[in-house]
Amino acid sequence: MKINEITPHITEIAPGKAKQTAETSFNDLLNARLGAVSESKASSPVAAVSATAPTDSSLRLESLAVTENAINTLDSYGTALKNSSLSTEDLQPFISAMEEETSAILAIREKISGEDPLAGLLDRVATVTYLETAKYHRGDYSN
């Protein structure tokens, strides 16, 4: 005896559900679903707000300049750490510069929306510069 003979109502198609045929491909289903998702994103109020509030180009240039300076300072600091003849006091100018750059990055970051890719870059650079200054003040590089 087959299971279908015991419970024939289970094999019926549920109302509102289409029977999948061999002609329906995964790619067709995926494209249909992606189309539905993109339509819902385009009509959402969040997308409309972010599209109307682009970041000012002068603010973007300023943030990139501050970020570039911070990365250059981090690079110089890394080179100075490799030099065993330098004492921890000799590293203080790098630390002061990184603290100022971190403050500048955070001040600019407040003006940029969280959805902007530039905001992620500013967050990462500010995190690295802050961590390096914290390591220095904690005494990780003491002789």
C-alpha positions in Angstrom: 0.0 0.0 0.0 1.3 3.4 -0.9 1.3 6.5 1.3 -0.7 8.4 -1.3 -3.5 5.9 -1.0 -3.7 6.5 2.8 -3.7 10.3 2.7 -4.7 11.5 -0.8 -5.4 15.1 0.4 -1.7 15.7 1.1 -0.7 15.4 -2.5 -3.1 18.0 -3.6 -1.8 21.5 -4.4 -2.4 24.1 -1.7 -4.7 26.9 -2.8 -2.8 29.9 -4.1 0.4 28.0 -4.9 1.5 27.3 -8.4 2.7 23.9 -9.4 6.4 24.1 -10.4 7.0 22.7 -13.8 10.2 21.5 -15.4 10.2 24.6 -17.5 10.6 26.9 -14.5 14.3 27.5 -14.0 16.1 28.7 -10.9 17.4 31.7 -12.8 13.8 32.8 -13.6 12.7 32.4 -10.0 15.8 34.4 -8.8 15.2 37.2 -11.3 11.6 37.4 -10.3 12.5 37.6 -6.6 15.2 40.2 -7.2 12.8 42.3 -9.2 10.3 42.3 -6.3 13.0 43.2 -3.8 14.4 46.1 -5.9 10.8 47.5 -6.4 10.2 47.5 -2.6 13.6 49.2 -1.9 12.9 51.9 -4.6 9.6 52.8 -3.0 10.9 52.9 0.6 11.1 56.3 2.4 14.7 55.5 3.5 15.9 55.4 -0.1 14.3 58.7 -0.8 15.9 60.4 2.2 19.4 59.2 1.4 19.1 60.1 -2.3 18.1 63.7 -1.4 21.0 64.3 1.1 24.3 63.7 -0.7 27.5 64.6 1.1 29.0 68.0 0.1 32.0 67.6 -2.2 34.1 70.0 -0.1 33.4 67.9 3.0 34.3 64.7 1.1 37.6 66.3 0.0 38.4 67.5 3.5 37.6 64.0 4.9 39.9 62.4 2.3 42.7 64.8 3.1 42.4 64.2 6.9 42.3 60.4 6.3 45.3 60.5 4.0 47.3 62.5 6.6 46.3 60.0 9.3 47.4 57.0 7.1 50.7 58.8 6.4 51.3 59.4 10.1 50.4 55.7 10.9 53.0 54.7 8.2 55.7 57.0 9.7 54.8 55.7 13.1 55.2 52.1 12.0 58.6 52.9 10.5 59.6 54.6 13.8 58.6 51.6 15.8 60.9 49.4 13.7 63.8 51.7 14.6 65.2 50.2 17.9 67.3 53.3 18.6 64.2 55.5 19.2 62.9 55.7 22.7 59.2 55.9 23.6 59.6 59.7 24.2 60.8 60.0 20.6 57.4 58.6 19.5 55.4 61.3 21.3 55.2 63.6 18.2 53.6 60.8 16.2 51.1 60.1 19.1 50.2 63.8 19.3 49.6 64.0 15.6 47.5 60.8 15.6 45.4 62.2 18.5 44.7 65.4 16.6 43.9 63.5 13.4 41.5 61.2 15.2 39.7 64.2 16.6 39.5 65.8 13.2 38.2 62.5 11.6 35.5 62.2 14.3 34.4 65.8 13.8 34.0 65.2 10.1 32.4 61.8 10.6 29.5 63.4 12.5 28.6 65.4 9.4 28.5 62.4 7.0 25.5 60.0 6.9 26.1 56.4 8.0 25.1 55.0 4.6 27.9 56.8 2.8 30.9 54.5 2.0 33.2 57.3 3.1 31.8 57.0 6.6 33.1 53.4 6.8 36.5 54.5 5.8 36.6 57.3 8.4 35.4 54.9 11.0 38.2 52.4 10.2 41.0 55.0 10.1 39.8 56.6 13.3 39.7 53.2 15.0 43.2 52.4 14.0 44.7 55.7 15.0 42.8 55.6 18.4 44.0 52.1 19.1 47.7 52.9 18.3 47.5 55.9 20.7 45.9 53.8 23.4 48.6 51.2 23.0 51.3 53.8 23.4 49.6 55.3 26.5 49.1 51.8 28.0 52.8 51.2 27.7 52.9 48.5 25.0 55.9 50.1 23.3 57.9 50.9 26.5 61.6 49.8 26.5 
